[in-house]
Amino acid sequence: MNRQSWAIELNFEEDENRTACTATLSGSGAPRIAGHGYSRRNPDDEPDARIGEEVAAARACSNLAHELLEAAATRIESHTHRPAHLNA
């Protein structure tokens, strides 16, 4: 059995009201794909960096998952020469 291990690294950029996150996939054989997610603090809410990071990270991981499905669909289509229909 062939075993591989991929990792997701989350990197954040923040200011007082906005958090951006990039989720990058790495590992042997991992496609070079990244997902991006953002959160913005409501001006009426107290600042809490952790909440912004959690929301932005969740959105970045969700975007990464969609990018992976698109990459897999493209690879399937290159083999089958037919449209691939992958659902999340």
SENU-43350 format. One record per residue: residue number from 1; x, y, z of N, C-alpha, C, CB in turn. Coordinates in steps of 0.2 Angstrom, whole numbers, plus 5000, padded with zeros to 4 digits. Atoms other than C-alpha are relative to their C-alpha. Glycine has a CB too. Example, Ala and Ser with C-alpha at 12.3 -4.5 7.8 and 13.67 -1.06 7.14 Angstrom:
! SENU-43350
+-----+--------+---------+------+---------+----------+-------+--------+---------+------+---------+----------+-------+
! num ! n.east ! n.north ! n.up ! ca.east ! ca.north ! ca.up ! c.east ! c.north ! c.up ! cb.east ! cb.north ! cb.up !
+-----+--------+---------+------+---------+----------+-------+--------+---------+------+---------+----------+-------+
!   1 !   5004 !    4994 ! 5000 !    5062 !     4978 !  5039 !   5004 !    5006 ! 5000 !    4995 !     5000 !  5006 !
!   2 !   4996 !    4994 ! 4999 !    5068 !     4995 !  5036 !   4996 !    5005 ! 5003 !    5002 !     5002 !  4993 !
+-----+--------+---------+------+---------+----------+-------+--------+---------+------+---------+----------+-------+
***
This chain:
! SENU-43350
+-----+--------+---------+------+---------+----------+-------+--------+---------+------+---------+----------+-------+
! num ! n.east ! n.north ! n.up ! ca.east ! ca.north ! ca.up ! c.east ! c.north ! c.up ! cb.east ! cb.north ! cb.up !
+-----+--------+---------+------+---------+----------+-------+--------+---------+------+---------+----------+-------+
!   1 !   5004 !    4994 ! 5000 !    5000 !     5000 !  5000 !   5004 !    5006 ! 5000 !    4995 !     5000 !  5006 !
!   2 !   4996 !    4994 ! 5000 !    5007 !     5017 !  4995 !   4997 !    5005 ! 5005 !    5000 !     5003 !  4993 !
!   3 !   5003 !    4995 ! 4995 !    5005 !     5030 !  5009 !   5003 !    5007 ! 4998 !    5001 !     4998 !  5007 !
!   4 !   4998 !    4993 ! 5001 !    5006 !     5049 !  5007 !   4997 !    5004 ! 5006 !    4998 !     5003 !  4993 !
!   5 !   5003 !    4995 ! 4995 !    5004 !     5063 !  5019 !   5001 !    5007 ! 4997 !    5005 !     4999 !  5007 !
!   6 !   5001 !    4993 ! 5002 !    4998 !     5080 !  5015 !   4999 !    5004 ! 5006 !    4995 !     5001 !  4994 !
!   7 !   5001 !    4996 ! 4995 !    4998 !     5095 !  5026 !   4997 !    5007 ! 4998 !    5006 !     5002 !  5005 !
!   8 !   5003 !    4994 ! 5002 !    4988 !     5111 !  5026 !   5003 !    5005 ! 5005 !    4992 !     5000 !  5001 !
!   9 !   4997 !    4994 ! 4996 !    4997 !     5127 !  5032 !   4995 !    5006 ! 4999 !    5007 !     5001 !  4998 !
!  10 !   5005 !    4994 ! 5000 !    4986 !     5142 !  5037 !   5005 !    5006 ! 5002 !    4995 !     4999 !  5005 !
!  11 !   4996 !    4994 ! 4999 !    4994 !     5159 !  5036 !   4995 !    5006 ! 5000 !    5005 !     5001 !  4994 !
!  12 !   5005 !    4994 ! 4999 !    4985 !     5175 !  5042 !   5003 !    5007 ! 4999 !    4997 !     4999 !  5007 !
!  13 !   4998 !    4993 ! 5001 !    4986 !     5193 !  5038 !   4994 !    5004 ! 5003 !    5002 !     5003 !  4993 !
!  14 !   5006 !    4997 ! 4996 !    4976 !     5204 !  5050 !   5001 !    5008 ! 5001 !    4999 !     4997 !  5007 !
!  15 !   5000 !    4993 ! 4998 !    4972 !     5223 !  5053 !   4995 !    5000 ! 5005 !    4999 !     5005 !  4994 !
!  16 !   5005 !    4999 ! 4995 !    4960 !     5230 !  5065 !   4993 !    4997 ! 4999 !    4999 !     5007 !  5002 !
!  17 !   5007 !    5002 ! 5002 !    4944 !     5225 !  5056 !   5000 !    4994 ! 4995 !    4997 !     5006 !  4997 !
!  18 !   5000 !    5005 ! 5005 !    4949 !     5212 !  5043 !   5005 !    4994 ! 5001 !    5001 !     5003 !  4993 !
!  19 !   4995 !    5005 ! 5000 !    4958 !     5195 !  5043 !   4999 !    4996 ! 4993 !    4998 !     4995 !  5006 !
!  20 !   4999 !    5004 ! 5006 !    4964 !     5186 !  5028 !   5004 !    4993 ! 5001 !    5003 !     5004 !  4994 !
!  21 !   4997 !    5006 ! 4998 !    4969 !     5168 !  5028 !   5002 !    4996 ! 4993 !    4996 !     4995 !  5004 !
!  22 !   4999 !    5004 ! 5005 !    4978 !     5157 !  5015 !   5002 !    4993 ! 5002 !    5006 !     5003 !  4996 !
!  23 !   4999 !    5007 ! 4998 !    4977 !     5138 !  5016 !   5004 !    4997 ! 4994 !    4993 !     4997 !  5001 !
!  24 !   4995 !    5003 ! 5005 !    4992 !     5130 !  5007 !   5001 !    4993 ! 5001 !    5006 !     5004 !  5000 !
!  25 !   4999 !    5007 ! 5000 !    4993 !     5112 !  5003 !   5007 !    4998 ! 4999 !    4995 !     4996 !  4995 !
!  26 !   4993 !    5002 ! 5001 !    5010 !     5104 !  5005 !   5001 !    4992 ! 5001 !    5005 !     5004 !  5004 !
!  27 !   4998 !    5007 ! 4999 !    5018 !     5086 !  5005 !   5002 !    4997 ! 4993 !    4994 !     4997 !  5003 !
!  28 !   4998 !    5004 ! 5006 !    5025 !     5073 !  4993 !   4994 !    4999 ! 4995 !    5004 !     4994 !  5002 !
!  29 !   5005 !    5001 ! 5004 !    5014 !     5073 !  4978 !   4994 !    5004 ! 5000 !    4998 !     4993 !  5000 !
!  30 !   5006 !    4996 ! 4999 !    5002 !     5086 !  4984 !   5000 !    5005 ! 4994 !    5000 !     5004 !  5006 !
!  31 !   5001 !    4994 ! 5005 !    4995 !     5098 !  4970 !   5002 !    5007 ! 5003 !    4993 !     5000 !  4997 !
!  32 !   4998 !    4993 ! 4998 !    5001 !     5116 !  4971 !   4993 !    5004 ! 5000 !    5006 !     5003 !  4996 !
!  33 !   5007 !    4996 ! 5000 !    4984 !     5123 !  4977 !   5000 !    5003 ! 5006 !    4994 !     4994 !  4999 !
!  34 !   5002 !    4996 ! 4994 !    4979 !     5136 !  4989 !   4993 !    5003 ! 5000 !    5005 !     5006 !  5001 !
!  35 !   5007 !    4997 ! 4999 !    4963 !     5142 !  4996 !   5000 !    5007 ! 5004 !    4995 !     4995 !  5004 !
!  36 !   4999 !    4993 ! 4997 !    4959 !     5160 !  5002 !   4993 !    5001 ! 5004 !    5001 !     5005 !  4995 !
!  37 !   5006 !    4998 ! 4996 !    4946 !     5166 !  5015 !   5001 !    5006 ! 5004 !    4999 !     4994 !  5005 !
!  38 !   5000 !    4993 ! 4997 !    4942 !     5182 !  5023 !   4995 !    5001 ! 5006 !    4999 !     5006 !  4995 !
!  39 !   5005 !    4998 ! 4995 !    4933 !     5189 !  5038 !   5000 !    5007 ! 5002 !    5000 !     4995 !  5007 !
!  40 !   5000 !    4993 ! 4998 !    4928 !     5206 !  5043 !   4996 !    5001 ! 5006 !    4997 !     5005 !  4994 !
!  41 !   5004 !    4999 ! 4994 !    4923 !     5212 !  5060 !   4995 !    5006 ! 4999 !    5005 !     5003 !  5006 !
!  42 !   5005 !    4995 ! 5000 !    4907 !     5221 !  5062 !   5002 !    5006 ! 5005 !    4993 !     4997 !  5003 !
!  43 !   4998 !    4994 ! 4996 !    4911 !     5239 !  5069 !   4997 !    5000 ! 5007 !    4999 !     5006 !  4996 !
!  44 !   5003 !    5000 ! 4994 !    4899 !     5236 !  5083 !   5002 !    4995 ! 5005 !    4992 !     4999 !  4999 !
!  45 !   4997 !    5005 ! 4995 !    4908 !     5221 !  5090 !   5007 !    5001 ! 5003 !    5001 !     4993 !  4995 !
!  46 !   4993 !    4999 ! 4997 !    4923 !     5220 !  5101 !   5005 !    4996 ! 4996 !    5000 !     4998 !  5008 !
!  47 !   4995 !    5004 ! 5004 !    4939 !     5215 !  5093 !   5002 !    4994 ! 5003 !    5007 !     5005 !  4999 !
!  48 !   4997 !    5007 ! 4998 !    4944 !     5197 !  5095 !   5003 !    4996 ! 4994 !    4994 !     4996 !  5003 !
!  49 !   4997 !    5003 ! 5006 !    4957 !     5191 !  5083 !   4999 !    4993 ! 4999 !    5008 !     5001 !  5002 !
!  50 !   5001 !    5007 ! 5001 !    4954 !     5173 !  5087 !   4993 !    4998 ! 4996 !    4999 !     4996 !  5007 !
!  51 !   5006 !    5001 ! 5004 !    4936 !     5174 !  5080 !   5001 !    5001 ! 4993 !    4994 !     5004 !  5003 !
!  52 !   4998 !    4999 ! 5007 !    4942 !     5182 !  5064 !   5004 !    4995 ! 4997 !    5004 !     5007 !  5000 !
!  53 !   4996 !    5005 ! 5003 !    4955 !     5169 !  5062 !   4996 !    4994 ! 4999 !    5006 !     4999 !  5005 !
!  54 !   5004 !    5006 ! 5001 !    4943 !     5155 !  5064 !   4996 !    5000 ! 4994 !    4996 !     4998 !  5007 !
!  55 !   5004 !    4999 ! 5005 !    4931 !     5162 !  5052 !   5004 !    5000 ! 4993 !    4996 !     5006 !  5000 !
!  56 !   4996 !    5000 ! 5006 !    4944 !     5166 !  5039 !   5003 !    4993 ! 4998 !    5006 !     5005 !  5001 !
!  57 !   4997 !    5007 ! 5001 !    4953 !     5149 !  5041 !   4994 !    4995 ! 4997 !    5003 !     4997 !  5007 !
!  58 !   5005 !    5004 ! 5002 !    4936 !     5140 !  5039 !   4999 !    5001 ! 4992 !    4994 !     5000 !  5004 !
!  59 !   5001 !    4999 ! 5007 !    4933 !     5149 !  5023 !   5005 !    4999 ! 4995 !    4998 !     5008 !  4999 !
!  60 !   4995 !    5001 ! 5005 !    4950 !     5147 !  5016 !   5001 !    4992 ! 4999 !    5007 !     5002 !  5004 !
!  61 !   5000 !    5007 ! 5000 !    4949 !     5128 !  5020 !   4994 !    4998 ! 4995 !    4999 !     4996 !  5007 !
!  62 !   5006 !    5002 ! 5005 !    4932 !     5127 !  5011 !   5002 !    5002 ! 4993 !    4994 !     5004 !  5002 !
!  63 !   4997 !    4999 ! 5007 !    4940 !     5136 !  4996 !   5005 !    4995 ! 4998 !    5002 !     5007 !  5000 !
!  64 !   4995 !    5005 ! 5002 !    4954 !     5124 !  4996 !   4997 !    4994 ! 4998 !    5005 !     4999 !  5006 !
!  65 !   5004 !    5006 ! 5001 !    4942 !     5110 !  4996 !   4997 !    5000 ! 4993 !    4995 !     4998 !  5005 !
!  66 !   5003 !    4999 ! 5006 !    4933 !     5117 !  4981 !   5006 !    5000 ! 4994 !    4996 !     5006 !  4999 !
!  67 !   4994 !    5000 ! 5005 !    4950 !     5120 !  4972 !   5003 !    4993 ! 4999 !    5006 !     5004 !  5002 !
!  68 !   4998 !    5007 ! 5001 !    4955 !     5102 !  4975 !   4995 !    4996 ! 4996 !    5001 !     4996 !  5007 !
!  69 !   5005 !    5003 ! 5004 !    4939 !     5096 !  4968 !   5000 !    5002 ! 4992 !    4993 !     5001 !  5002 !
!  70 !   5000 !    4998 ! 5007 !    4941 !     5106 !  4952 !   5007 !    4997 ! 4997 !    5001 !     5008 !  5000 !
!  71 !   4994 !    5003 ! 5003 !    4959 !     5100 !  4950 !   4999 !    4992 ! 4999 !    5006 !     5001 !  5005 !
!  72 !   5001 !    5007 ! 5001 !    4953 !     5082 !  4952 !   4995 !    4999 ! 4994 !    4997 !     4997 !  5006 !
!  73 !   5004 !    5000 ! 5006 !    4939 !     5085 !  4939 !   5004 !    5001 ! 4994 !    4994 !     5005 !  5001 !
!  74 !   4996 !    4999 ! 5006 !    4951 !     5092 !  4927 !   5005 !    4994 ! 4998 !    5005 !     5006 !  5001 !
!  75 !   4996 !    5006 ! 5001 !    4963 !     5077 !  4929 !   4995 !    4994 ! 4997 !    5003 !     4998 !  5007 !
!  76 !   5005 !    5005 ! 5002 !    4948 !     5065 !  4927 !   4998 !    5001 ! 4993 !    4994 !     5000 !  5004 !
!  77 !   5002 !    4998 ! 5007 !    4942 !     5074 !  4911 !   5006 !    4999 ! 4995 !    4998 !     5007 !  5000 !
!  78 !   4994 !    5001 ! 5004 !    4960 !     5073 !  4904 !   5001 !    4992 ! 4998 !    5006 !     5003 !  5003 !
!  79 !   5000 !    5007 ! 5001 !    4959 !     5054 !  4906 !   4994 !    4997 ! 4996 !    5001 !     4996 !  5007 !
!  80 !   5006 !    5003 ! 5002 !    4941 !     5051 !  4901 !   4998 !    5004 ! 4993 !    4995 !     5000 !  5005 !
!  81 !   5002 !    4996 ! 5006 !    4939 !     5065 !  4888 !   4992 !    5001 ! 5000 !    5002 !     4997 !  4993 !
!  82 !   5007 !    4998 ! 4998 !    4922 !     5068 !  4896 !   4999 !    5004 ! 5006 !    4995 !     4993 !  5001 !
!  83 !   5001 !    4996 ! 4994 !    4915 !     5080 !  4908 !   4999 !    4996 ! 5007 !    4994 !     5005 !  4999 !
!  84 !   5001 !    5003 ! 4994 !    4917 !     5075 !  4926 !   4996 !    5004 ! 5005 !    5008 !     5000 !  5004 !
!  85 !   5005 !    4997 ! 4996 !    4904 !     5079 !  4939 !   5001 !    4998 ! 5007 !    4993 !     4998 !  4998 !
!  86 !   4998 !    5002 ! 4993 !    4911 !     5079 !  4957 !   4996 !    5005 ! 5004 !    5008 !     5001 !  5001 !
!  87 !   5003 !    4996 ! 4995 !    4901 !     5085 !  4972 !   5004 !    5000 ! 5006 !    4993 !     4997 !  5001 !
!  88 !   4997 !    5000 ! 4994 !    4907 !     5091 !  4988 !   4997 !    4997 ! 5005 !    5001 !     5008 !  5002 !
+-----+--------+---------+------+---------+----------+-------+--------+---------+------+---------+----------+-------+
***
